[in-house]
Amino acid sequence: MTRKNPERRQELLAAAQHFFYAKGYESTSVNDIIQEVGVSKGAFYHHFDSKTAVLEAIVAQMADQAVANLQAILADETLTAIPKWQKVVQLSNTWKIERKAEVLTANRLMMDENILLRHKIRLETNNAIATNMSQIIAQGVDEGVFDVEHIPETAVILMKVIGSFSDTMNELLFNPDQYDEPAAIALQKNAAVRTAVERLLGAPTGSMPIIDNETLIAWFNTP
């Protein structure tokens, strides 16, 4: 059997991701991908069984990257649970704001025509992050700063609550003309989600930020 070429596989994934964002998942064909890379259909199917398999590989890569960004913080034994959460949130927000244009483009393209891609990315990423966030919750329970009985389930619910904030941000950023003060609405939603997270965890008031107000406002500032 011919051995698979990791570099060729990555080229196919990169081309597929480009087309999924640019055209939408449903509108992208295997022919689009192979023509971009310059390979035959046989070469494509040597690496992937279907277009769906490519999508799943892309989503898995994104989930792996999201988790990799957390690992050093999660492994830091000098941090207690609440500072660990705060550092994870800060890292995530800094990473996104440094790639503001790229993140906004990807989010816009996935709002409507790429519903399947958006759903799969969120599901895979949230599950992966929830597994790791469970470690912080368990640590907080041991330290007495969180009051949680069902840790894995609570972590999943947390990710869904935070996901609702992301949906609100996308709506406000991409349709600002429909709202009188989109940034003010975002600030209110941020406060509400922070409160919901703190109550889910039984954490002290003001201890579990989702995003600091200065970074949040930066998303609404025109470059």
N, C-alpha and C positions, 0 to 999 in steps of 0.2 A: 504494500500500500504506500502511495506517495505521502510523504510527510507534509503536514500543514506548515505554511510559512507565516510566522507571527507578524512580520512586517506587512505582508500582503493583506492579512486579515485586518490589520489596523487601518490600512489604506481604504479598504472596503467600508469599514465602520465610519471613517471620517467623511467619505463621500456620501454615505447614506445619511449621516447626521446633517450634513449640509443641505441635502435635498428635502429631508423631513422638515427642517426649519423653513426652507425657502418655498417649498411647494405644498407641504402637508404630507402626512404619512400616506393617506389614501391615494393621493395624486402621484406619488413616487412609484416608479416601476423598477424591477430588477435591471431592466435595460438601461435606465438612467444611471444606475450605480456602476454597472460594468463598463459603460461607455466613458464615464468620468475617470475610472481607474485605468481603462485600457486593457481589460482582460475578457476572457470568454465566459459564457454562462457556466461552462464546466468548472472553471476556476472558482466562480462564485459559489457554486453548490458544493465544491470541495470543502469550503469553509463554513457555509451556512445552509441549512435545510430549506429556508424560506425567507421572505422579507420579514416575517414576524420574528424569526430567530435573530435577525439583525437588530430589530427594535429592542428585543429583550437583552441583547448583548450591550447595546448602547446604554440602556437603563441601568444595567448591572454596573457598568463602568462609572456612571454618574453617582450611583449609590456608594460604590467603593471609594470614590474621591471624597464624598461628603463625610464618610466615616473616617477616612485616613486623616482628615483635617482635625478630627477630635481626639485621635489616639494619644498624642503626647500629653494633652491636658488631662484626659481620663486617667492616664498612668502616673500623674504627678501626685505622689503621696504626701507632699507638703501642703497641698490644698485641701481645705475642708469642703463640704458639699456646696454650700451657697456660693463661695468665691469660685468654685469650679464651674458651676452653672453660669455665673456672670462672665467668666473668661471664655467659655464656649460660645456664648451669645455674642460677645465682643468680636471674637475671631470670625464668626460667620458674617456679621454685619460689615466688618472691615473688608473681608474678601469680596463681598458683593458690591460695596460702594466703590471699591477700586476698579471694578469691572462694570461700572454702571451702564454704559452704553450697550455692552454685550448682554448683560442680564436683561435689560429692558427689551432689547430686540428679541431675545429668545422667548421672553414671557409674552410679548405681543403676538408673536407668531403662533404661540400655543394656546391662545385664549379661545379661539373658535374653530379654525380649520384643523387643528391638531389635538382635538379633545382626547383621542386615544393615547397619543404620546404623552400628553400632560398627565392623564390619569395614571399611566403606568410608571412614569417618573416619580410622581408624588407617592404612589403606593409603595414602590420599591425603596425609595429614599427614606420615607417616613418609617417604614418597618425597620430598616437598617439603623437609623438614628435612634429610634425608640429602644432598640435592644441595648444600645450603648448608654442612652440616658437613664435606663433602668439602674445602671451602676451608680449614677449620681444620686438617684432617689433612694436606693438601698443604703448608700453611705449616709445620706441625710437622716434616714430613719434610725440608723445605728447611733448617730450623733445626737439624736433627739430634737433636730430642727425641723423635720418633716413628720407628718402623721398620716401614713399611708398603709393600708392593709394589703391591697392587691397591686403590687408594684408593676409587673409587666403590662397589665391592662391599663393602669393609670398612665404609663408612659405613652401608650398608643393614643389614649384620649388627649393627652397633652399635645401630641403632634397634630391632631385634628383641630384642636382649638387654635394652635399657632397657624395652621394652614388657613383657617378662616380669616386671620389677619392678613395673610399674603393675598388672598382673593380680594379683600377690601382694598388693599394697596394697589393692586393691578387695575381694579375698576376706577379708582380715583386718579391714578397716573395716566391712564389711557383715555379717560372721558372727563377731563377736568371741567369742561364747559357745562357739564350737567349739574355741577355743584357750585354753590356760592363760595365756600371756603374749603376746598379739598384737603388742604394741609391740616386745618383745624379738625376736620372729621377724622383724619388719620390719627391725630394726637389723642382724640377721645377713644377711638377704637383701641389704640395701643394701651391706654390706661385700663380699659375694660378687660382686655385680654390678660394683661399682667395680673389684675385682681383675680380673674378666673383661675389662672395658673397657681397663684398663691393659695387660693382656697382649696384647689384640688390636692395640693401638697400639704396643706396645713402649715404653710411657711409664714414667717413674719411679713407684715405689710411693707411693701416697697422693696423687698429683697430679691424678687425674681423678674428682672427686666426682660423684655422681648427685644427692644431696641431703644437706645437713648434718644431723647427728643431732638438733639442736634443732628444726629445721623439721619433720623426720620425726615426732618425738614430738608436735608440735603437732596433727598430724592425728588423734591418738588422744585428745586432751583434749576433754572436753565443754565447749561454750561456756558 
